Amino acid sequence: MSPREARVWVGCSSAGRRSPFFIFPVRRGEGKFFNLISQFQPPHCIFTFMEDFQRNPQLAEPYFAMTFFEDFKDSKGLVLVRGDFSGHINKADATRLLQLTKHFYIDQPKLVETFNQRPAEFDFTRLLAECP
């Protein structure tokens, strides 16, 4: 990971502290998807099935969890990111969630900010349209 990438993940973790929740569509074929909700609990970001989270956040099973290790941030300009996923998603889904986290929290943070700060203005259709 380059020093620039390390700054990206530090920025992502920092943005997650300000806006801890977001929704991520996981595609399953043409026009089909299910939603995971992420919650930053630094140094972790945990993704769980949205309907489970709505029923009981404390009992919602993690589908994917990222952990940010910032131990070498200052001395080497490195942030290590570890991803652990359950049997509910595959490695490609987990990799995609990692990329989407960077996209929405760093590259295009407006939707994340709206989701957390002004939820009544959040437009899920726009999220689907802007989801790369």
N, C-alpha and C positions, 0 to 999 in steps of 0.2 A: 504494500500500500504506500503510495507516495505521500509526501507531506501535505499536498493539496487534498488528497482523499481523507487523510487523517482530520484535517480541518472540517471537511464535509461531515464526517461522523460526529465530531465534537459539536458542530452546528446542529446536527439532527437531534442529538441528545439534549442540547440546550433548548431547541424549539419544542421538543417533547415535554420539557418541564413547564413551558408556558401554555402549551396546547396538548394535553395528555391523551385525548381521544381522537380517533378517526375511523372511518369505515372504508373497507377495501373489498371491492367485488372480486371474487375468484371465479374466473370463467370456466365453464364446463360445457363445451360445445357451442355451436352457433346460437347466440341469443340466450344462452342459459348461464346462470351463475348463482353462487351463494355468497353471503356477506360475512366477512370477519370484521370484528371491531378490535382496534388496537388500543392499548393503554400503556403509556409510558410510566414506569415505576423505576426511575433511574437507580442503577445502571441498566435496567431491563426494559424491553418493549415486548409486551405480551399480546398475542392475537388469539381471539376466541370466537366461536360461532355466535353471531349476533343474537339469535333467538335465545340461546342459553344465557347469554349475558343479561338480556332483558328480563328473563325469569328470575335469575339470582346470580349477580356478579361474583359472589364469593364461591359459588359451586361450579361456575363455568370452566370447562376443561380447556387448557391451553392447546391450541392447534400448532402454534409456532411461537417461539420465544427468541428474541435477540438479546444478547448481553454485550455491552460496550465496556471494554477494558482500556481505560485511559492512563494506565500506569506509565507508559512510555511517551505520552503526549508531549510533555515538555522537553525531555532529554533526547528523544529520537524522532519526534514528530510523527509518531505512530499511534493509531488507535486500532486495537484488535476487536473484531466483531465475531461473535460466535452465534450460530443459529442452530436451534434444536427444534425438530418438528415431530409431531405425533403421526400415527398411522392414518389420520383423517386427510392429510395432504401429502403430496409427494415432493421430491427434491426440486423439481421444476417449479412447483407452486411456491415453495419456500424461497427459492432464488428470486422469483418474480415479486414476492412480497418485500424482499430486501430492496429490490430496485424501485418498487413503487413507494416505499417509505422514503427513500432518498428523493424521488421525484416530487412527492407531495409536500414533504417537510422542508426541503431545501430549494428545489428548482421552481416549484409552483405552490408556495405556502398559502395563498389566498383562500383556497377551499378549506384547508385545515383550520385556519384562523376563523373563518365563518362558522364552521361546524362547532367550534369550541366557544367562541365569543358571542355569536349571533345565530344560534341554531334555527330560529324561525326563518332566517333568510337562506339557509342551506338548501341547495337544489340538487337532489340526487341524480336527476336526469343530466344535469351539467357534469356531475362527477363521471358518469358513464361515458359521456361524450369526450371528456378530457383525459380519460384513463388511457394511457398509451398501450 
